[in-house]
Amino acid sequence: QVQLVESGGGLVQAGGSLRLSCAASGSIFSAMGWYRQAPGKQRELVATITSGSSTNYPGSVKGRFTISRDNAKNTVYLQMNSLKPEDTAVYYCYAASLSGVRTFWGQGTQVTVSS
């Protein structure tokens, strides 16, 4: 049974930092990463990392967020610096199966950035 367990969310002031972690179990995964969803908005991609550690970010977080991965621990991290109030959202970890057919999701962790 695949499980993704996130941790590290919380409340931080604008300009601060947080580090999210997502520990995956039950399978081996290809791409892993993070999405976020703010109230009233669609879920959006935040960062992705392949099994070979290639990364991708949208312009809204590039230069501020860094995704990394420990394949031995099946864990993906998201270091978030220079946080802005518009980064406030529920952050969801995802992991894609090796075949790419299935995507698994964590339960979400709240990140709130106060101004």
C-alpha positions in Angstrom: 0.0 0.0 0.0 1.4 3.3 -1.0 1.5 6.1 1.6 2.8 9.6 1.3 3.2 11.4 4.7 3.9 15.2 4.6 5.3 17.3 7.4 6.7 20.8 8.0 3.8 23.1 7.3 2.9 26.0 9.6 2.6 29.7 10.0 5.5 32.0 9.1 5.9 35.7 8.5 6.5 37.1 5.1 10.2 36.8 4.2 10.6 33.7 6.3 11.4 30.1 5.4 9.8 26.7 5.8 10.9 23.2 4.8 8.4 20.6 3.8 9.1 16.9 3.8 7.2 14.0 2.2 8.1 10.4 3.1 6.8 7.9 0.6 6.5 4.1 1.2 5.1 1.1 -0.6 6.7 1.5 -4.0 9.5 3.0 -6.0 8.6 6.2 -7.8 9.8 8.1 -10.8 8.9 11.8 -10.6 8.0 13.3 -7.2 7.0 16.8 -6.3 4.6 19.3 -4.8 1.4 21.0 -5.8 -0.5 23.6 -3.9 -4.0 24.8 -3.7 -5.2 28.1 -2.3 -8.8 28.8 -1.3 -10.9 29.4 -4.4 -8.1 28.6 -6.8 -7.0 25.6 -8.9 -4.3 23.3 -7.7 -1.0 24.4 -9.2 2.4 22.8 -9.7 5.1 24.1 -7.3 8.1 21.9 -8.0 8.9 18.5 -9.5 12.0 16.3 -9.4 12.8 13.2 -11.4 14.5 10.1 -10.2 17.6 11.5 -11.8 17.2 14.7 -9.8 16.2 17.0 -12.7 14.0 19.7 -11.4 11.4 22.1 -12.7 9.6 25.1 -11.2 7.1 27.6 -12.3 8.1 31.2 -12.5 6.2 32.1 -9.4 8.5 30.2 -7.1 11.7 29.9 -9.1 14.7 31.2 -7.2 12.8 31.0 -3.9 11.9 27.3 -3.6 14.2 24.3 -3.9 13.1 20.7 -4.3 15.4 17.9 -3.4 15.1 14.1 -3.0 16.7 11.3 -1.0 16.1 8.2 -3.0 17.4 5.9 -0.3 14.8 7.3 2.1 12.1 7.7 -0.6 11.7 11.2 0.7 11.2 14.5 -1.1 11.8 17.9 0.4 10.7 21.4 -0.5 12.8 24.3 1.0 10.8 27.5 0.7 12.6 30.8 1.3 11.5 34.4 1.0 7.9 33.4 1.5 5.1 35.7 0.4 1.5 35.9 1.6 0.5 34.6 -1.9 2.3 31.4 -1.1 -0.4 30.6 1.5 -2.1 27.3 0.4 -2.4 23.6 1.2 0.7 21.9 -0.2 0.3 18.4 -1.5 3.1 15.9 -2.2 2.8 13.6 -5.2 4.7 10.6 -6.5 4.3 9.0 -9.9 4.7 5.3 -10.4 7.6 4.0 -12.5 5.2 3.2 -15.3 3.8 6.8 -15.1 0.3 5.4 -15.1 -0.6 6.2 -11.5 -0.1 9.2 -9.3 -0.2 9.1 -5.6 -1.0 12.0 -3.2 -0.3 13.0 0.3 -2.9 14.3 2.6 -1.8 17.9 2.4 -0.1 20.3 4.8 -1.1 23.9 5.4 1.3 26.7 4.8 0.2 30.2 6.0 2.3 33.2 5.3 1.3 36.4 7.2 2.1 39.9 6.0 
